Amino acid sequence: MADQPLSQQANQALKKSHKGGLPNGKEALQARGQWASKAEFLLAVAGQIIGLGNVWRFPYLCYKNGGGVFFVPYLLFLVLCGIPLFLLETSLGQYTSLGGVSAWRTICPLFGGLGYASQVMILHGCVYYIVILAWALYYLFHSFQAELPWSHCNNTWNTDVKVMFVSSMLFLTYPCVSFRREVLRLSSTLDELGPISWKLALCLAVVWLVCYFCVWKGVKSTGKVVYLTATFPYVMLFVLLVRGATLPGATQGIVYYLKPNITRLADPQVWMDAGTQIFFSYGICLGSLTALGSYNKYNNDCYKDSFMLCLLNSATSFLAGFAIFSVLGFMAEEQGVDIGTVAQSGPGLAFIAYPRAVAMMPVPQLWAVCFFLMIIMLGLDTQFVSLEALMTSVTDLYPHVIRRGYRRELLLLFVCVVCFLVGLVMVTPGGLYVFQIYDHFSCSGASLLLLSIFQSLAIGWVYGADRFSANIKDMTGYTPISAFKLCWKYLTPAVCTATFIFSLVCWSPLSLGKGLVAPVWATTLGWILTLSSVSLLPIWAVYALLTTPGTLPQRFHRLCSPAEKSSTGFQHLSTNGSALTYSPVLPLNGKPKEQILELLQEKKT
């Protein structure tokens, strides 16, 4: 071993320490793990940030807010908020080798609530986001029929009376009670939840089972699954884009998508929509980017990765608009109506407008299968990568307890079962209303904006923008452009604060569709969901101040300084090379492998 390079000795020592067990017959602590290749990291992050919002939200917002003019506020928010915060979170995880909670407690202890708040938001998202995949799976099963059920009125659930529904969610102008009657069995009010739909419940269980096995072995399994889930949607998107471009009326649809209307820039809501789209589609403030970055090698070029991933995300949104609006243009021409009549956002696009348009094409089953497979894959990797981020944060908080035997797998199973049981509420006749409340409040734009403000303040002013830039230089070998320090200190918090205030001033009760407005008790429940995450910011700060020894100024000074010790997935080695009891103590400003190199060097001398 003495003749080998020290870096190889360190790697062998790490592997030996993880396999060698612990004293007193204790069960060995499992290695934290790393991405097997850079491609796994890039695909995992791409799978996390490129999701359903890129397909069903961005194209509609672009059409609604002035076509090509919408790119002005969109790109402004991207440069001032999106990319700086994306780089911040990714490099934070890579530098500390920790999940969302432990990373913030290490780099700026007073702001540890940022990590806890983001994990609560992930937990809420895991409950309701996967319900969309259950709907898509149900549609996928029915896409294999000889005649698509939503293409005619001869089903058992159709009524004899032909009516027309128009709503912003799950209804479309259509000459009969549609297939959504069978899928959702939507109740007339929020007070009538009704019985669970066993068909949708079964679909929900199947999707949860798939998510569990995608995550159960940590990055070892997640890193392999993303090769399929992150790339397959692009194949389907390209197929649908080519098909849509060849349809009559496609050109008119694309014109509606991009036709500029400069007067829309005077509407503050356009700027608000651009800002919220950036935060939603980039996965900012959810802790996922930090967790995924923590599995990188220390010297990975996270700076270039951030630029590349942000470009990929926005380009996918732009490309999806062509695939969607070319088909909607065809549908509008076939029905002889204006495209504004058929253009919808959210589930209304995925489960009404697009399926109806597909039913008008030759061989509709093929295009329906392609579309719903794309929807499932887009949502699936966002779901299980978020779940992986949650497990990473919990595991890093309690490595002694969880990283032994099959405890991680059992904890993951417990989380999945609990989320599944809560999600059953959303597969009832009134479940769509509950889904909308979760979607509007639990991971709302106001919550994300608030976390973004405090993230920027924590790094820009408390930890120090100069110090953080130096950390990135230590990892990548070069210093980020000075504009990032300007964003972290001034521009990002200023833009986020202005957008946050505007969102509060323009707040209005949630519309549930069919002319329903969320009642007071439902709105109250929604705000409780919001406060369940953001309230952890002051709660943690007060708790940290009360439990930290010293005078009040000393406590503030200590909590605003980086922790002297940080928890990582490495064990210390004694100078004789034997494994010591696991101790989560590594200086923040040191590279884990370098410490082992020093120990090995001491042994040689």
C-alpha positions in Angstrom: 0.0 0.0 0.0 3.0 2.3 0.6 3.9 2.3 -3.0 0.4 3.4 -4.2 -0.6 7.0 -4.7 -2.2 8.6 -1.6 -5.5 9.2 -3.4 -5.8 5.4 -4.2 -4.9 4.6 -0.6 -7.6 7.0 0.6 -10.2 5.3 -1.6 -9.2 1.9 -0.4 -9.3 3.0 3.2 -12.8 4.4 2.8 -14.0 1.2 1.2 -12.3 -0.9 3.9 -13.8 1.3 6.7 -17.3 0.8 5.3 -16.9 -3.0 5.2 -15.0 -3.5 8.3 -17.9 -3.0 10.8 -17.9 -1.2 14.1 -16.5 -2.0 17.5 -18.5 -3.9 20.1 -20.3 -6.0 17.5 -22.4 -3.1 16.2 -23.8 -3.4 12.7 -21.7 -1.7 10.0 -22.6 1.8 8.9 -23.4 1.8 5.2 -21.6 4.1 2.8 -23.5 7.3 1.8 -22.9 6.7 -1.8 -22.1 8.8 -4.9 -23.3 9.0 -8.5 -21.6 6.4 -10.6 -21.0 8.9 -13.3 -21.7 12.5 -14.2 -24.4 11.5 -16.6 -26.4 10.0 -13.7 -26.3 13.4 -11.9 -27.3 15.4 -15.0 -30.2 13.0 -15.8 -31.4 12.9 -12.2 -31.5 16.7 -12.0 -33.1 17.0 -15.5 -35.7 14.5 -14.4 -36.4 16.5 -11.3 -36.8 19.9 -12.9 -38.3 19.0 -16.3 -41.8 17.8 -15.5 -45.4 18.3 -16.2 -45.2 22.1 -15.8 -42.9 22.3 -18.9 -45.6 20.6 -21.0 -48.9 21.9 -19.7 -48.1 25.2 -18.0 -45.4 27.1 -19.9 -47.0 26.9 -23.4 -50.3 28.1 -22.0 -48.7 31.0 -20.1 -46.8 32.0 -23.2 -50.0 32.0 -25.2 -52.0 33.9 -22.6 -49.4 36.5 -21.7 -48.6 37.9 -25.1 -46.9 35.1 -27.0 -43.2 35.8 -27.8 -43.4 38.9 -25.5 -43.7 36.6 -22.5 -40.0 35.7 -23.0 -39.0 39.2 -21.8 -40.1 38.8 -18.2 -39.4 35.0 -18.3 -35.7 35.5 -19.3 -35.4 38.4 -16.8 -36.5 36.2 -13.9 -34.4 33.4 -15.2 -31.2 35.5 -15.1 -31.9 37.3 -11.8 -33.5 34.5 -9.8 -33.5 31.1 -11.6 -29.9 30.5 -12.5 -28.4 32.2 -9.3 -30.6 30.1 -7.0 -30.1 27.0 -9.0 -26.3 27.3 -8.7 -26.6 28.2 -5.1 -28.5 25.1 -4.1 -26.6 22.7 -6.3 -23.1 23.9 -5.2 -24.3 24.0 -1.6 -25.1 20.3 -1.7 -21.8 19.4 -3.5 -19.7 21.5 -1.1 -21.1 20.1 2.1 -22.0 16.5 0.8 -25.2 16.8 2.8 -28.9 16.9 2.1 -31.1 19.9 2.4 -31.5 20.1 6.2 -28.0 19.3 7.3 -26.4 21.5 4.6 -28.2 24.6 5.9 -27.6 23.7 9.5 -23.9 23.4 8.6 -23.3 26.5 6.5 -25.6 28.9 8.4 -27.1 27.3 11.5 -29.5 30.2 12.2 -31.2 29.5 8.9 -31.5 25.7 9.4 -35.3 26.2 9.1 -34.8 26.6 5.3 -33.9 22.9 5.1 -36.8 21.7 7.3 -39.3 23.9 5.4 -38.2 22.6 2.0 -38.6 19.0 3.2 -42.1 19.6 4.4 -42.9 21.1 1.0 -41.5 18.0 -0.7 -43.6 15.8 1.5 -46.8 17.7 0.6 -45.8 17.5 -3.1 -45.3 13.7 -2.8 -48.8 13.3 -1.6 -50.7 15.1 -4.4 -48.3 15.2 -7.4 -48.5 11.4 -7.8 -52.3 11.5 -8.2 -51.7 13.1 -11.6 -49.7 9.9 -12.6 -52.6 7.8 -11.4 -55.0 9.6 -13.7 -52.5 9.3 -16.6 -52.0 5.5 -15.9 -55.8 5.1 -16.0 -56.0 6.9 -19.3 -53.0 4.9 -20.6 -54.9 1.6 -19.9 -57.9 2.8 -21.8 -55.8 4.0 -24.8 -55.4 0.4 -25.9 -59.1 0.0 -26.7 -60.2 -0.4 -30.3 -62.2 2.9 -29.9 -61.0 5.5 -27.4 -63.6 6.0 -24.7 -63.4 9.8 -24.8 -64.0 9.9 -28.5 -67.7 9.1 -28.5 -70.9 9.2 -26.4 -71.8 5.5 -26.4 -70.3 4.7 -23.0 -72.3 3.5 -20.0 -71.4 6.6 -18.1 -72.6 9.0 -20.8 -76.1 10.6 -20.4 -78.8 10.9 -23.0 -78.9 14.6 -22.6 -76.1 16.4 -24.5 -74.7 19.3 -22.5 -71.7 21.6 -22.6 -69.2 22.1 -19.8 -66.7 24.9 -19.7 -64.3 25.2 -16.9 -60.6 26.0 -16.2 -59.8 22.5 -14.8 -61.2 19.2 -15.9 -64.0 20.1 -18.3 -64.0 21.0 -22.0 -66.6 22.2 -24.5 -67.7 18.8 -25.6 -71.1 17.5 -27.0 -71.8 15.0 -24.3 -70.9 14.1 -20.7 -67.4 13.1 -21.2 -65.0 10.4 -20.1 -64.0 12.6 -17.1 -67.4 11.6 -15.6 -66.1 8.0 -15.4 -62.6 8.9 -14.3 -63.4 11.5 -11.6 -67.1 11.1 -10.8 -66.8 14.7 -9.6 -69.1 15.7 -6.8 -71.0 18.9 -6.9 -69.4 20.5 -3.8 -66.3 20.1 -1.7 -68.3 18.9 1.2 -69.2 15.7 -0.7 -66.0 13.6 -0.8 -67.8 10.4 -1.4 -66.4 6.8 -1.7 -62.9 6.0 -2.9 -62.6 5.0 -6.6 -61.0 1.6 -6.4 -59.8 1.9 -10.0 -57.9 5.1 -9.4 -56.8 3.8 -6.0 -55.3 0.7 -7.7 -53.5 3.0 -10.3 -52.2 5.1 -7.4 -50.9 2.0 -5.6 -49.1 0.8 -8.8 -47.4 4.2 -9.3 -46.3 4.3 -5.6 -44.9 0.8 -6.0 -42.8 1.8 -9.0 -41.6 4.9 -7.1 -40.6 2.8 -4.1 -38.4 0.4 -6.1 -36.8 3.4 -8.0 -35.6 4.9 -4.8 -35.2 1.9 -2.3 -31.4 1.5 -2.9 -30.7 5.2 -2.9 -28.6 6.7 -5.7 -27.6 3.2 -6.8 -31.1 2.5 -8.1 -32.1 6.1 -8.8 -29.0 6.7 -10.9 -29.9 3.8 -13.2 -33.6 4.4 -13.5 -33.2 8.0 -14.7 -31.5 6.8 -17.9 -35.0 5.7 -19.0 -37.3 8.2 -17.2 -35.3 11.3 -18.1 -34.7 10.4 -21.8 -37.9 8.7 -22.9 -40.1 11.8 -22.6 -37.8 13.5 -25.1 -38.3 10.7 -27.6 -42.1 11.0 -27.2 -42.0 14.8 -27.3 -40.1 14.6 -30.6 -42.6 12.1 -32.0 -45.6 14.2 -31.0 -43.9 17.4 -32.3 -43.3 15.8 -35.8 -46.8 14.5 -35.9 -48.3 17.8 -34.8 -46.4 19.8 -37.3 -47.9 17.7 -40.2 -51.5 18.3 -39.1 -53.8 20.8 -40.9 -54.1 23.9 -38.7 -50.8 23.4 -37.0 -49.4 26.7 -38.3 -52.3 28.6 -36.9 -51.8 27.0 -33.5 -48.1 27.9 -33.5 -48.9 31.5 -34.5 -51.3 31.8 -31.5 -48.5 30.4 -29.3 -45.8 32.9 -30.3 -47.7 35.9 -31.8 -46.3 38.9 -29.8 -48.6 41.3 -28.0 -46.4 44.1 -26.6 -49.2 45.7 -24.6 -49.3 42.6 -22.3 -46.0 43.8 -20.7 -48.0 46.5 -18.9 -50.0 43.9 -17.0 -48.3 43.1 -13.6 -49.9 39.6 -13.7 -47.7 38.7 -16.7 -44.6 39.3 -14.7 -46.0 37.4 -11.8 -46.7 34.4 -14.1 -43.2 34.5 -15.4 -41.7 34.6 -11.9 -43.8 31.7 -10.6 -43.1 29.6 -13.7 -39.3 29.9 -13.1 -39.6 28.8 -9.4 -42.0 25.9 -10.2 -40.1 24.6 -13.2 -36.6 24.8 -11.8 -37.4 23.0 -8.5 -35.9 25.9 -6.5 -36.2 25.9 -2.7 -37.4 22.3 -2.4 -34.1 20.9 -1.3 -33.9 18.5 -4.2 -31.1 20.2 -6.0 -29.0 20.3 -2.8 -29.6 16.6 -2.1 -28.8 15.6 -5.7 -25.7 17.8 -5.7 -24.5 16.2 -2.5 -23.8 12.9 -4.3 -21.4 14.6 -6.7 -17.6 14.3 -6.4 -16.1 17.3 -4.7 -14.4 18.6 -7.8 -17.3 18.2 -10.2 -17.9 21.3 -12.3 -21.3 22.3 -10.8 -20.9 25.8 -12.3 -21.1 24.6 -15.9 -23.6 21.9 -15.0 -26.0 24.6 -13.7 -25.9 26.6 -16.9 -26.4 23.5 -19.0 -29.3 22.2 -17.0 -31.1 25.6 -16.9 -30.7 25.9 -20.7 -32.1 22.4 -21.1 -35.1 23.1 -18.9 -36.1 26.4 -20.7 -35.5 24.9 -24.1 -37.7 21.9 -23.3 -40.5 24.3 -22.2 -40.2 26.3 -25.5 -40.1 23.1 -27.6 -43.1 21.6 -25.8 -45.2 24.7 -26.8 -44.8 23.7 -30.5 -45.9 20.1 -29.8 -48.9 21.2 -27.8 -50.2 24.2 -29.9 -49.7 22.5 -33.2 -52.2 19.8 -32.1 -54.5 22.4 -30.5 -54.5 24.4 -33.8 -55.5 21.2 -35.6 -58.3 20.6 -33.1 -59.6 24.2 -33.4 -59.7 23.9 -37.2 -61.5 20.6 -37.1 -64.2 22.0 -34.8 -64.3 25.4 -36.5 -63.7 27.4 -33.4 -61.1 29.9 -32.1 -58.0 28.3 -30.5 -58.8 30.2 -27.3 -61.8 28.0 -26.9 -59.7 24.8 -26.7 -56.4 26.1 -25.1 -56.2 25.1 -21.5 -53.5 24.8 -18.8 -52.7 22.1 -16.2 -54.7 18.9 -16.0 -57.3 20.4 -18.4 -54.8 20.3 -21.2 -53.4 16.8 -20.4 -56.7 15.0 -19.7 -59.2 16.9 -21.9 -57.9 19.0 -24.7 -55.0 16.9 -25.9 -56.8 13.5 -25.6 -59.8 15.0 -27.5 -57.4 16.3 -30.2 -55.7 12.9 -30.4 -59.0 11.2 -30.9 -59.5 13.1 -34.2 -56.2 11.8 -35.7 -55.7 8.6 -37.7 -54.6 5.7 -35.5 -55.5 7.7 -32.3 -54.5 4.8 -30.0 -50.9 5.2 -31.0 -50.7 8.9 -30.3 -52.7 8.5 -27.1 -50.2 5.9 -25.8 -47.3 8.1 -26.7 -48.8 11.1 -25.0 -49.7 9.4 -21.8 -46.4 7.5 -21.6 -44.7 10.9 -21.9 -46.9 12.3 -19.1 -46.1 9.4 -16.8 -42.4 9.5 -17.4 -42.2 13.3 -16.9 -44.0 13.0 -13.6 -42.5 9.8 -12.4 -38.9 11.0 -12.2 -39.9 14.2 -10.6 -41.8 12.2 -8.0 -39.1 9.6 -7.1 -36.2 12.1 -7.3 -38.1 14.3 -4.8 -38.6 11.2 -2.7 -34.9 10.5 -2.9 -34.1 14.1 -1.8 -36.4 13.6 1.2 -34.8 10.4 2.2 -31.3 11.9 1.8 -32.1 14.7 4.2 -33.6 12.4 6.8 -30.7 10.0 6.5 -28.1 12.7 6.8 -29.8 13.9 10.0 -29.7 10.5 11.6 -27.0 8.5 9.9 -26.2 6.3 12.9 -29.8 5.1 13.0 -30.9 4.8 9.4 -27.8 3.8 7.5 -27.7 0.3 9.0 -29.2 -2.9 7.6 -32.5 -2.4 5.9 -33.6 0.6 8.0 -33.6 3.0 5.1 -35.7 0.7 3.0 -38.2 0.3 5.8 -38.4 4.0 6.5 -39.0 4.6 2.8 -41.7 2.0 2.8 -43.4 3.8 5.7 -43.2 7.2 4.0 -44.7 5.7 0.8 -47.5 3.9 2.6 -48.5 7.0 4.6 -48.4 9.3 1.5 -50.5 6.7 -0.4 -53.1 6.6 2.4 -53.4 10.4 2.5 -53.5 10.5 -1.3 -56.6 8.2 -1.3 -58.6 11.3 -0.3 -57.9 12.7 -3.8 -59.3 9.7 -5.7 -62.8 10.3 -4.3 -65.6 12.2 -6.1 -64.5 15.4 -4.2 -60.8 14.5 -4.5 -60.2 16.9 -7.3 -61.1 19.8 -5.0 -58.7 18.6 -2.4 -56.0 18.2 -5.1 -56.5 21.8 -6.1 -56.1 23.0 -2.5 -52.9 21.1 -2.1 -51.6 22.3 -5.4 -52.5 25.9 -4.7 -51.3 26.2 -1.1 -48.8 23.5 -0.1 -46.1 24.4 -2.7 -47.5 27.8 -3.6 -45.6 30.6 -5.2 -45.7 32.7 -2.1 -44.0 29.9 -0.1 -41.2 29.4 -2.7 -40.6 33.2 -2.9 -40.3 33.5 0.8 -37.8 30.7 1.0 -35.9 32.2 -1.9 -35.6 35.5 -0.1 -34.1 33.9 3.0 -31.8 31.7 1.0 -30.3 34.7 -0.7 -30.0 36.6 2.5 -28.3 33.6 4.2 -25.7 33.2 1.5 -25.3 36.8 0.4 -25.1 38.5 3.8 -24.7 36.0 6.6 -22.4 33.3 5.2 -20.9 35.8 2.6 -21.2 35.9 -1.1 -17.4 36.2 -1.5 -16.9 33.2 0.7 -19.4 31.1 -1.2 -17.8 32.1 -4.5 -14.5 31.0 -3.1 -16.0 27.7 -2.1 -17.2 27.2 -5.7 -13.7 28.1 -6.9 -12.2 25.5 -4.6 -14.5 22.8 -6.2 -14.3 23.8 -9.8 -11.0 25.6 -10.1 -12.3 28.9 -11.2 -14.4 31.8 -9.7 -18.0 32.3 -10.9 -18.7 35.7 -12.6 -19.1 38.5 -10.2 -22.8 39.0 -11.3 -23.7 36.0 -9.1 -22.5 37.7 -6.0 -24.5 40.8 -7.0 -27.6 38.6 -7.5 -27.2 36.7 -4.2 -26.8 40.0 -2.2 -29.1 42.4 -3.9 -31.0 41.5 -7.1 -32.5 38.1 -6.3 -33.9 39.1 -2.8 -35.2 42.4 -4.2 -37.0 40.8 -7.2 -38.3 38.0 -5.0 -39.5 40.4 -2.3 -41.3 42.5 -4.9 -43.0 39.5 -6.4 -43.9 38.1 -3.0 -45.6 41.4 -2.0 -47.5 41.5 -5.3 -48.7 38.0 -4.8 -50.1 38.9 -1.4 -51.8 42.1 -2.6 -53.4 40.4 -5.6 -54.5 37.3 -3.6 -58.0 36.1 -4.2 -59.9 33.0 -3.0 -59.2 29.8 -4.9 -61.6 29.0 -7.8 -62.4 25.2 -7.9 -64.1 25.2 -11.3 -67.8 24.7 -12.1 -68.4 28.1 -10.5 -67.2 27.0 -7.1 -65.0 29.1 -4.9 -63.1 27.4 -2.0 -65.2 27.9 1.2 -63.6 29.5 4.3 -62.7 26.2 6.0 -61.0 25.0 2.8 -59.0 28.2 2.5 -58.1 28.0 6.2 -56.9 24.4 5.6 -54.9 25.6 2.7 -53.1 28.3 4.7 -52.4 25.7 7.4 -50.6 23.7 4.7 -48.6 26.8 3.7 -47.7 27.6 7.3 -46.7 24.0 8.0 -43.6 24.7 6.0 -42.7 28.4 6.1 -43.4 28.6 9.9 -40.4 26.3 10.5 -38.1 29.2 9.5 -38.9 31.3 12.7 -39.5 28.2 14.8 -36.1 26.8 14.1 -34.4 30.2 14.6 -36.0 30.7 18.0 -35.2 27.1 19.0 -31.6 27.5 18.0 -31.2 30.7 19.9 -32.7 29.2 23.0 -30.6 26.0 23.0 -27.2 27.6 22.0 -25.0 28.5 25.1 -23.7 32.0 25.7 -25.0 35.5 25.8 -27.5 36.6 23.2 -24.8 38.4 21.0 -22.6 35.3 21.4 -25.5 33.1 20.3 -26.2 35.2 17.2 -22.5 35.2 16.3 -22.2 31.5 16.7 -25.4 30.7 14.7 -24.4 33.1 11.9 -21.1 31.4 11.5 -20.5 28.1 9.7 -20.6 25.1 12.0 -17.2 23.8 12.9 -18.3 20.3 12.4 -20.4 18.9 9.6 -22.0 15.5 9.2 -21.0 13.6 6.1 -21.0 10.0 4.9 -17.4 9.4 5.8 -15.8 7.8 8.8 -12.6 9.0 10.4 -9.6 6.7 10.3 -7.1 6.3 13.0 -3.4 6.7 12.1 -3.1 2.9 12.1 -5.7 2.6 9.4 -8.4 0.9 11.5 -12.0 2.2 11.4 -13.1 4.2 14.4 -16.7 4.6 15.7 -18.6 6.7 13.3 -18.4 10.4 14.2 -20.1 13.1 12.1 -17.2 15.6 12.5 -15.5 17.1 9.4 -14.5 20.7 9.1 -16.7 22.7 6.8 -13.8 24.1 4.8 -12.0 20.8 4.3 -12.3 18.1 1.6 -13.1 14.7 3.2 -10.6 12.8 1.1 -7.8 15.3 1.9 -8.2 14.6 5.6 -7.7 10.9 5.0 -4.7 11.8 2.9 -3.2 13.7 5.8 -3.8 10.7 8.1 -2.1 8.4 5.6 0.8 10.8 5.2 1.2 10.9 9.0 1.3 7.1 9.0 4.1 7.1 6.4 6.2 9.6 8.2 
